[in-house]
Amino acid sequence: MCQQAMFNKVPRIAQWAAKGAHFVNGVQPQYPTFTAVNHMAIATGLFTESHGIVSNTFYDKATSKL
């Protein structure tokens, strides 16, 4: 699909791209593909090995439980 056709289908992304920087083919998948892992990558702009969230469960140091 050409870039203009994509922007016609998702006009809000076209508005964001027009007002800021964007990268063509700039997607970097995060593995493992869990929701929390990818949300943290989006929120911080960091790779999994840098932000440290590696699954959808969290370890609580206070209780030593998942």
N, C-alpha and C positions, 0 to 999 in steps of 0.2 A: 504494500500500500504506500502510495507516495505521501510525503510529509503533509502537503496541503490537504489531501483527502482526510488524513488522520485528524488534523486540526479542525476541519469542518464537522467531524463527528463529536469532538470533545472541545468545544469552543473555550471553556475556562482554561484549559492547558495552553491554548493559543494565546490567550490574554497574558498568562504568566510568562510565556516565552517572549512575548513582545516587550514586556516590561523588565525582563531580567536576562540572566545568562542561561543558556541551555546547551546540552551536548547531544549531538546526533550519535546514536549507537553508544551511548555512555552508561549503559546499565551494567552494574557489577552484581551478580547474584551472590547471596549470602548462604552459606551452608553451615550447619544443617538448616533446612527450610522450615523452621518453626515460626509461628506468629511473633512471639516475643523477641526472638533473635532479629527478625527483619524489622520490626517496629523500632528496636533500639538502634539498628543501623541507619534507618531513615532519620530518627530523631537526633542522632549524634554525628552522623556522617562518617562513622568509624567502621572498620571491618570487625568481624566477630572476634578475632584474636585481640583486638584492642579494647572493645567495650566489655567483653567478658560474659555476656549473656549467651548461654549455649543451649538452652532448652526452654520449654514453656513452664517448667517447675522451678521453684526457687528454694534455696537452702537458707534456713533461718538459723544463724549462729547462736542466738539466744536459747533456742529450744533444741538445737541439733536435729531438726526435722526438715523434710522436704515439704 
